[in-house]
Structures are given as C-alpha cells and as structure tokens.
Amino acid sequence: MIWTPHTTVASVIEKAGRFLMIEEISSSGETVINQPAGHLEEAETLIDAVIRETREETAWGFSPESIVGIYKWQVPPAEATYLRFCFHGTCHDHQPALPLDEGIIRTLWLTRDELAEQSAKLRSPMVLRCIDDYLAGCRYPLDLLNDLA
C-alpha cells in the first residue's frame, strides 16, 4: 500500500480582530472548531479549492491574497497525515440562503484569545498555528504555487 497524505486547504479571514471560523461535527461525532477548510478535489487548483471550500462551509465568497503557510500534521498515534495549504484573504458576497456543507453547524467570528480558550475544541493543532502564523505576518505570494498542465 502506498502512503498518501490528505491534501487540504484552509482560509484565514480576519475582520476587526475576529476570524471567520466554522463549528462542525467531526467524523468521530465531536463538535469542533476549524477554519473554513476541506480536501483538494481531482483536477482542481489549490486556489480554486480554497475558494470553493470557503463558500460551501460559510456561504461567503473568498478572495485569496497570500499563502500563510504549508503544514504537515500526522494524527496521533500514526494515523492519517494531513498536508494543509493555508491561505489568507478577504470575504465578500455573503449568501446566507445557501445551505452549508453537511456537518457544518454554524459560522463564528472569534478572536485569537477566544480560540485559545477553546483549544480542546479545535479540530487540529493546525487551526491555532495558522492564526498565529498569520498574526506573526507570514505571507507568501500566490505565485509560489504552480499548476502544470
């Protein structure tokens, strides 16, 4: 069997010191908090994936502006491995009538401190790390990514 990490994308969206987050039911049935995030689909660019996932999970349009970081996390003990591409950008064109993805309970706007206070509810350690990297000024140009045909 060939080992393959799960390739995911996430968006960091800040307004007035608060971050757009989702509350969702995880595959284990727990209620968790995450950035708008999800899996890369076949024949999709990373940028298209983060735009799609943000819309599907929050009903907000998303305009990526930079890459915050690329993160690898292996779920202990030695289970699935996730490779996350995290983008920063702005949201626009909220369409609250759109149904959210299955498992999404609601969207939330939370401060970094509010997230840290609920660290046990975060979907993974990547959630707060992405926020902290964003707050530390980590920004890489989108042209770092290259999709070859």
N, C-alpha and C positions, 0 to 999 in steps of 0.2 A: 504494500500500500504506500502511495506517495503522500508525504505530509504536505498539506496546503493550508496556509493561514486564511482566515476570513478577512477579505478586504472590505473596509468600511470607510465611510465619510461622515464628518460631523461639521456643524456650523456653530460658530461663536458670534452671537449678535448681542450687542450692548446698546442700551438706551438709558441715559440718565443714571448710570451706575448699576443698572439691573440687566441681567442676562436672560434671554429667551430660553426657557427650558421646557421639557415635557415630563409629565408624570405618566408612567405606563406600567402595565403588568408584564413582568419578565416571563421567559419561558418556564421558569420554575414556579410561577404563580405569585411572586412577590411584587409589591408595589415599589417601584424605583424611580429615581430622577435621573435624567440624561439630557444632553444637548439633543437638538434635532439631529438624528443620525440614522444610518442604515447601510445596507450592503450595496456594493457596486454590482450592477447587473451586466450581463453579457452585452458586448458591443456598445457600452456606454462610457463616456469620458468621466473622469473623476469630478470635473466641474458640473457636467450635466447631472451626475448622481447626487451631488450635494444640493443642487437647486431642486431636483425632484423630491428628495427626502424631506427637505425643509418644508416644502409646500404640502406634501402628504401628511406630515406629522403635526403641522402648526396652522395650516391654511394661510401662511404668509408666503409671498414671493421673496426670493433671496437673490441678492447680487453679490457674488464673491468678490472680494477686493485683494485678499492676500492669503497665503498659507501660514498658519500659526505653527504647525509642526507635523511631523510624521511619527507615530507612536506604535510600538510593538508591545503587546501585553499577552502573557500566557496565563490563562485562568488556572489557579492552583486547584488541585495538585496535578500538574502536567496534562491539563485537558486542552480545550480549543485555544488556538492562538489567534489574536486579532491584530491586524495591521490597519491603523486608523490614520486617515488623511484629514486633518482638521483645518477648516477654512474660517476666516473672519470676513464679515461683510455686513451689509445692511438689509433690513427687511422693508417691504413695501407691499402695496396691493393686497391688503388683508381681505380674505374672502371667508368670513365666519360661517357662511352657509355650507361650505364644503365639509363633507364628512372626513374625520381624521382617520388615519390608519387603524386597523384592528389592534386593540390592546392599548391604545392611547386614551388616557383618562381625561387629561386636560393640559393646557399650556400654562406656564407660570413665568413671571418675571421676578427673578430672585437676585439679591446681591451676592457677592462672593462670600461674605460672612454668613449669610443665611444658608448658602450651600455647605459651607464648612460645618455649621451647626448640625446639619443633617447628613454628615459624611457616611453614616451607616446605611442610608437610603440611596446613595449614589450607585448607579449601575456598575461602574468600574472605577478604578483609580485614575483612569484617563480623563474623567469628567473634570475634576478639580485641577488636574495637571494642565489641561488645555486652557482653562480660565487663567490659571497662574501664569502660564507662558504668554498668553495674550496681554495680561496686565503688566508683565515684565517687558513688553514691547516686541516680542517675537513676531516678525512679519517677513515673509519671503514672497518674492514676486510670483504671480500665477504662471509666468512663462518658464518657471522651473519645471513644470510638467510638460511632457511631450507625448502626444498620441501619434503613433506611427501607423499608417495605413498598410 
